[in-house]
């Protein structure tokens, strides 16, 4: 069963971006851009997860969280501005399961959503009784490579590969889109976030680093260059 997520965010561009990414992941989405409307929707529907911005018109996110918490135990991830430490603390005090600081890389948000749904939502509790983390979601395999996104661990034939956060996100993006050629702009969005300003050739640099650490070290040809387009990892 697909998870049903309410995205509460008044920045239209960001809300739209999150919606597209979550749809792509197979989640069902509702959006709200106003705290009061969001609270009504959250009380009315049984969401598996709510992404809740704090600075909102109508009612602020912390107030939405407080009122919702009196009625229901829907898990909430807060979207907070950088350095808003007090908001994070009071949000977690009021029962938010996690928070993510804006700007964020989409892969980080997706990872936190997967974890929150796995740990807190009713659908994963009823669907997944196996408790078998080794074969759980969030693990990508290619030849001897195992990328465990929940543990943030990459190994090849059991040998640990040290990747930086962005190299890891890049590899996850390519593995999540196996056989799909990703252009530099798409990869840049995934790896550096929607508000990154800088050179797109940073992507080529990350590819070079990954190739040194994996392809050369383990004698494989994993990330393929599609000339004039971008990069792809082909299925075996
Ligand atoms: Ca806002």
Boltz pocket constraint, residues with backbone or C-beta under 6 A from the ligand:
constraints:
  - pocket:
      binder: B
      contacts: [[A, 9], [A, 10], [A, 11], [A, 53], [A, 54], [A, 55], [A, 56]]
      max_distance: 6.0
